[in-house]
Amino acid sequence: MATLVLLLCFLILLVLKRIRGSLSYQKIGRISMSAMLFFIGFSHFFIPENLTAMIPPAIPFELPIVYATGFLELLFAVLFLFDKTYKLTGKILIVYFILIWPANIYHAMNAGEIPGDIDQYVPYYHWIRVVLIQPLFILWTWLSMRPSSDEKLSQGK
């Protein structure tokens, strides 16, 4: 669902770019990623039981970890929108996505339930997330951090 939010937001913003033309592709990418992070971040507080299932039993304090990561995702969502903070936030976000990757792998290996029974419509969803979606988030963040052609011109590059 989060990937759908990311892609829908991106498509809507692309249409707006065609109409108004003032947004760079990087800014559209950052806004889309922020929308997805807001969606995911809030889900940590509204359906924490689904996310605690992603944490291996050997790690204590599952619920506080879920709330802390939800807070971080909301913070990243805000900071990724601002011109002064998006570069550092993007670097931290890439590290964050890499650090939470093992939780996705654990979840795939243990095939936990997915809210809305998506696994009955998308077989192997967990492994698709591990192999395709998580790397997409990392690549998306990296591409969204790169200076746009307008920024390169203003810097004289």
Disulfide bonds with the S-S distance in Angstrom:
none
